Amino acid sequence: MNSLFGQDSTAHLVGVQWACSPLGAGSSRNQERQATMELQPHQQRVVDEKSELDDKRTKLKAFIDGNAIFAGLPDAEKERLVRQHSCMTEYSEILGERIAAFTA
């Protein structure tokens, strides 16, 4: 059956482990639980959101670290982009904590 968002009512988390998982999240027991856990649609959206955010964050970091265009930007704009990356990192960590709590 489809939900309001056009997705199945449950989703599967397969082998996902986040860097900011709580202590013990790397244990084989938690990995087994994560590999077989069914997520609710709202939980899957959090997983998807983190994945998309991390992709954008990685691209922004690459732009900051090695793009000639970045080097030519005004200092104020460079600072805004660095601050944006910092906020994205914090946001990603929070999403990771929420995801880790799905398996608790």
URBELLIN-V482606 format. One record per pair of residues at least 4 apart in sequence whose ideal C-beta (glycine too) atoms are under 6 Angstrom apart, sorted by the first residue. I is the first residue (numbers start at 0). GAP is how many residues later the second one is. D is the distance in whole Angstrom. If there is no record, write none. Layout:
BEGIN
[[I & GAP & D] [I & GAP & D]]
END
This chain:
BEGIN
[[0 & 8 & 6] [1 & 4 & 6] [2 & 4 & 5] [2 & 6 & 5] [2 & 38 & 5] [6 & 34 & 6] [9 & 28 & 5] [10 & 28 & 5] [10 & 33 & 4] [11 & 26 & 6] [12 & 21 & 6] [12 & 24 & 5] [12 & 26 & 5] [14 & 20 & 5] [17 & 78 & 4] [17 & 81 & 6] [19 & 73 & 5] [19 & 76 & 4] [20 & 4 & 3] [20 & 79 & 5] [21 & 78 & 5] [24 & 5 & 5] [24 & 75 & 6] [32 & 4 & 6] [32 & 70 & 5] [33 & 69 & 6] [36 & 66 & 6] [38 & 4 & 4] [38 & 5 & 5] [42 & 59 & 5] [45 & 49 & 6] [45 & 52 & 6] [46 & 52 & 6] [49 & 45 & 4] [52 & 4 & 6] [52 & 39 & 5] [53 & 38 & 6] [56 & 31 & 4] [59 & 25 & 5] [60 & 4 & 6] [60 & 24 & 6] [62 & 4 & 5] [62 & 7 & 6] [63 & 6 & 6] [72 & 4 & 4] [72 & 5 & 5]]
END
